[in-house]
Amino acid sequence: MEFGCGTGQFTLEAAAVCDAVVAVDVSPVMLRGLTAKLSERGVTNVDVEQAGFLTYEHDGALPTSSIPASRSTTCQTSGRP
């Protein structure tokens, strides 16, 4: 889960090593840029959500592992290195 994902520089890196990524940003313009990048690169394991840090509501289980990052980020892997 990445808050403030913008156009997805970190999101794309996380998607390469995580089973699933939730990318959250308040800006629809930034999310359109991210969505375009995901489509161009054929990335299908990212859920893009428009919300703020205080307004985001997650449905379902939260990831159980994390990747160190400068932002609030968690990553669920299924035994990936």
HELIX and SHEET records of a PDB file:
HELIX    1   1 GLN A    9  VAL A   17  1                                   9    
HELIX    2   2 PRO A   28  ARG A   41  1                                  14    
SHEET    1   A 3 GLU A   2  PHE A   3  0                                        
SHEET    2   A 3 VAL A  21  ASP A  25  1                                        
SHEET    3   A 3 VAL A  46  GLN A  50  1                                        
END                                                                             
